[in-house]
Amino acid sequence: IPNRPPEIKLTFPGRDLRVSPIEELQLEATVWDDFGISEHGVVLALADQLPKTVALGHKAVGREKHELAHLLALELEGAEPDQLVSYYFFADDFGVAGVKRRTMSDMFFAEVRHFEEIFREGQAPPGGAAPAESKSAKKAEELGELQKQIMNATWTIIRRETRDQVTKPFAEDVGLLVESQQSAIEQLNELMQDLQDPQSKKFAEDVVTAMTSAVERLLKTKAEMNAELLSPSLESERAAYQGLLKLRAREHKVT
């Protein structure tokens, strides 16, 4: 009988969210394994802090579905506006050779918004064209979605590469990550030409630095064919996404 890895499914909220700094976020998942689990829990990361592992149980019996739940109190964690919270569930079991192995769920994100957001009415420009600020904000939003896709793709490869030798599509997949990250840098450089606010320009420069670091780390990962180097790459990608959140204006002009 083959010893399959545990099956983990996030049941709530099961999607990315925008949350306030004082919110209590309920995280729920289910886990199932054929021969039993030695430990299961959730891994949380806030802003640039080191990930924190929270154990939710030990020695769960096999062939039964187990409920996992954790209440994340953002205020107690010290969450601040424009920070990023990421989380995933994990389950440890033992493979055929008796070696401990870890199975990880999909990774989800919660963006910490300002507790108050201001909406101001603005005059519509002649000809129905969108204001310059709206164009920049929209472009920053699009770049944020692209960066999130890059992070999810990196995480997918990390979850897949669990053996000593990388799989056949590893080099090609990492190469696609490099191309996507370089495309994001090009788009951000174009956006920087339209930015007028000095603080926004500083945020954009920090994002470029983080994205460039991600490209360098991904290239090293591909050259050495070492899946363990993907974790540092993901850290740089995360820092870039964190910076893109800061590019969003707290005040919104509505026409």
C-alpha positions as CSV (number, residue, x, y, z in Angstrom):
1,I,0.0,0.0,0.0
2,P,1.6,3.3,-1.0
3,N,2.2,5.8,1.7
4,R,0.7,9.0,0.4
5,P,1.5,12.5,1.6
6,P,-1.2,14.2,3.8
7,E,-4.0,16.1,2.1
8,I,-4.6,19.6,3.3
9,K,-7.5,21.8,2.3
10,L,-8.1,25.4,3.5
11,T,-11.7,25.8,4.3
12,F,-11.9,29.4,5.7
13,P,-11.4,32.0,4.5
14,G,-9.8,30.2,1.5
15,R,-9.0,33.4,-0.3
16,D,-6.9,36.5,0.0
17,L,-8.3,39.3,2.1
18,R,-7.9,43.0,3.1
19,V,-8.1,43.3,6.9
20,S,-7.9,46.1,9.5
21,P,-5.0,46.3,12.0
22,I,-7.3,45.3,14.9
23,E,-9.1,42.4,13.2
24,E,-9.2,38.9,14.5
25,L,-8.8,36.5,11.5
26,Q,-10.1,33.0,11.9
27,L,-8.1,30.5,9.9
28,E,-9.5,27.0,9.3
29,A,-8.4,23.9,7.3
30,T,-8.8,20.1,7.2
31,V,-6.1,17.5,7.0
32,W,-6.3,13.8,6.2
33,D,-3.6,11.1,6.0
34,D,-3.6,7.4,5.3
35,F,-1.2,6.3,8.1
36,G,-1.4,9.2,10.6
37,I,0.3,12.5,11.2
38,S,3.1,13.3,13.7
39,E,2.4,17.0,13.8
40,H,0.3,19.7,12.1
41,G,-0.1,23.4,12.4
42,V,0.1,26.8,10.6
43,V,3.0,29.0,9.6
44,L,2.4,32.8,9.8
45,A,4.6,35.7,8.5
46,L,4.0,39.4,9.1
47,A,5.8,42.1,7.1
48,D,9.5,41.4,7.2
49,Q,9.5,39.3,10.4
50,L,10.6,35.7,10.4
51,P,7.9,33.2,9.9
52,K,6.3,31.8,13.1
53,T,5.2,28.2,13.4
54,V,2.1,27.5,15.5
55,A,1.6,23.8,16.3
56,L,-2.1,22.8,16.4
57,G,-1.8,19.1,17.2
58,H,0.3,16.0,17.5
59,K,-0.1,12.3,16.5
60,A,-3.4,12.5,14.6
61,V,-4.7,9.1,13.6
62,G,-4.9,8.0,10.0
63,R,-7.9,7.7,7.8
64,E,-9.8,10.4,9.6
65,K,-10.4,14.0,8.7
66,H,-9.0,16.4,11.3
67,E,-10.1,20.0,11.7
68,L,-7.4,22.7,12.1
69,A,-8.2,26.2,13.4
70,H,-6.3,29.2,14.6
71,L,-7.4,32.7,15.6
72,L,-4.9,35.3,14.3
73,A,-5.3,38.5,16.4
74,L,-3.6,41.1,14.2
75,E,-3.6,43.7,17.0
76,L,-1.6,41.4,19.3
77,E,0.8,40.6,16.5
78,G,1.5,44.3,16.1
79,A,0.1,44.6,12.5
80,E,0.3,48.0,10.9
81,P,-1.3,49.4,7.8
82,D,0.3,48.5,4.4
83,Q,1.8,45.4,5.8
84,L,1.4,41.9,4.4
85,V,0.4,38.8,6.3
86,S,0.9,35.4,4.7
87,Y,-0.1,32.0,6.1
88,Y,-0.2,28.3,5.2
89,F,-1.0,25.1,7.0
90,F,1.3,22.1,7.2
91,A,1.2,18.4,8.2
92,D,4.2,16.2,9.0
93,D,4.2,12.4,8.5
94,F,6.8,9.7,7.9
95,G,7.6,8.4,4.4
96,V,8.3,4.8,3.4
97,A,11.9,5.0,4.6
98,G,10.8,6.3,8.0
99,V,12.0,9.8,7.3
100,K,9.9,12.8,8.4
101,R,8.4,14.7,5.6
102,R,6.4,18.0,5.5
103,T,3.4,18.7,3.3
104,M,2.3,22.3,2.9
105,S,-1.0,23.9,1.8
106,D,-1.5,26.7,-0.6
107,M,-0.3,30.1,0.7
108,F,-2.8,32.9,1.2
109,F,-2.3,36.6,1.9
110,A,-4.0,39.3,4.0
111,E,-3.2,42.9,3.2
112,V,-3.5,45.2,6.3
113,R,-5.5,48.3,5.3
114,H,-5.7,51.6,7.1
115,F,-8.3,51.6,9.8
116,E,-9.8,54.7,8.2
117,E,-9.8,55.5,4.5
118,I,-10.8,58.9,3.0
119,F,-12.7,59.3,-0.2
120,R,-12.7,62.8,-1.7
121,E,-14.8,64.0,-4.6
122,G,-12.7,65.3,-7.6
123,Q,-13.5,67.1,-10.8
124,A,-13.7,64.9,-13.9
125,P,-11.0,66.0,-16.4
126,P,-12.0,67.2,-19.8
127,G,-12.6,64.6,-22.5
128,G,-13.3,61.9,-19.9
129,A,-9.7,60.9,-19.5
130,A,-8.6,59.4,-16.3
131,P,-6.6,61.6,-13.9
132,A,-2.8,60.9,-13.7
133,E,-3.1,59.8,-10.1
134,S,-5.8,57.3,-11.0
135,K,-3.6,55.9,-13.8
136,S,-0.6,55.5,-11.4
137,A,-2.8,53.9,-8.7
138,K,-4.3,51.5,-11.2
139,K,-0.8,50.5,-12.5
140,A,0.4,49.9,-9.0
141,E,-2.6,47.7,-8.4
142,E,-1.8,45.7,-11.5
143,L,1.8,45.3,-10.5
144,G,0.7,44.1,-7.1
145,E,-1.4,41.4,-8.8
146,L,1.6,40.4,-11.0
147,Q,3.9,40.2,-8.0
148,K,1.4,38.1,-6.1
149,Q,1.2,35.6,-9.1
150,I,5.0,35.4,-9.0
151,M,5.0,34.6,-5.3
152,N,2.3,32.0,-5.8
153,A,4.2,30.4,-8.6
154,T,7.4,30.3,-6.5
155,W,5.5,28.7,-3.7
156,T,4.1,26.1,-6.0
157,I,7.6,25.0,-7.1
158,I,8.8,25.0,-3.4
159,R,5.9,22.6,-2.5
160,R,6.6,20.4,-5.5
161,E,10.4,20.1,-5.0
162,T,10.6,17.8,-2.0
163,R,13.1,15.3,-3.2
164,D,16.9,15.4,-3.2
165,Q,17.0,15.8,-7.0
166,V,14.9,18.5,-8.7
167,T,12.3,17.6,-11.2
168,K,12.7,17.8,-15.0
169,P,10.7,21.1,-15.5
170,F,12.5,22.9,-12.6
171,A,15.0,24.9,-14.7
172,E,12.3,26.0,-17.2
173,D,9.9,26.9,-14.4
174,V,12.4,29.0,-12.6
175,G,13.4,30.7,-15.9
176,L,9.7,31.7,-16.3
177,L,9.8,33.3,-12.8
178,V,12.9,35.3,-13.9
179,E,11.2,36.6,-17.0
180,S,8.0,37.5,-15.1
181,Q,10.0,39.4,-12.4
182,Q,12.1,41.2,-15.0
183,S,8.8,42.2,-16.8
184,A,7.6,43.6,-13.4
185,I,10.8,45.7,-13.1
186,E,10.3,47.2,-16.5
187,Q,6.7,48.1,-15.8
188,L,7.6,49.6,-12.5
189,N,10.3,51.8,-14.1
190,E,7.7,53.1,-16.5
191,L,5.4,53.9,-13.5
192,M,8.2,55.7,-11.7
193,Q,8.3,58.3,-14.5
194,D,4.7,59.4,-13.7
195,L,5.2,59.6,-9.9
196,Q,5.4,63.1,-8.5
197,D,5.3,62.5,-4.7
198,P,8.8,62.0,-3.2
199,Q,7.6,59.4,-0.7
200,S,6.0,57.4,-3.5
201,K,9.2,57.5,-5.5
202,K,11.1,56.2,-2.5
203,F,8.7,53.4,-2.1
204,A,9.1,52.5,-5.8
205,E,12.9,52.6,-5.6
206,D,12.7,50.1,-2.7
207,V,10.5,47.9,-4.7
208,V,12.9,47.9,-7.6
209,T,15.7,46.9,-5.2
210,A,13.7,44.0,-3.9
211,M,12.7,42.8,-7.3
212,T,16.3,43.0,-8.6
213,S,17.3,40.9,-5.6
214,A,14.6,38.4,-6.4
215,V,15.9,38.1,-10.0
216,E,19.5,37.6,-8.8
217,R,18.5,34.9,-6.4
218,L,16.3,33.1,-9.0
219,L,19.2,33.1,-11.5
220,K,21.4,31.6,-8.8
221,T,18.7,29.0,-8.1
222,K,18.5,28.0,-11.7
223,A,22.3,27.9,-12.2
224,E,22.9,25.7,-9.2
225,M,19.7,23.7,-9.7
226,N,19.0,24.0,-6.0
227,A,15.4,24.2,-4.9
228,E,16.4,25.3,-1.3
229,L,17.5,28.6,-2.8
230,L,13.8,29.4,-3.7
231,S,13.0,30.3,-0.1
232,P,15.4,33.4,-0.2
233,S,14.0,34.3,-3.6
234,L,10.5,34.2,-2.1
235,E,11.6,36.6,0.7
236,S,12.7,39.2,-1.9
237,E,9.5,38.7,-3.8
238,R,7.6,39.3,-0.6
239,A,9.5,42.4,0.1
240,A,8.6,43.7,-3.3
241,Y,5.0,43.1,-2.8
242,Q,5.1,44.7,0.6
243,G,6.6,47.8,-1.0
244,L,3.8,47.9,-3.7
245,L,1.2,48.0,-0.9
246,K,2.8,51.2,0.4
247,L,2.4,52.8,-3.1
248,R,-1.3,52.8,-2.6
249,A,-2.7,56.1,-1.5
250,R,-4.7,56.3,1.6
251,E,-6.9,59.0,0.2
252,H,-8.9,58.2,-2.9
253,K,-10.3,60.8,-5.3
254,V,-13.6,59.8,-6.8
255,T,-15.0,61.4,-9.9
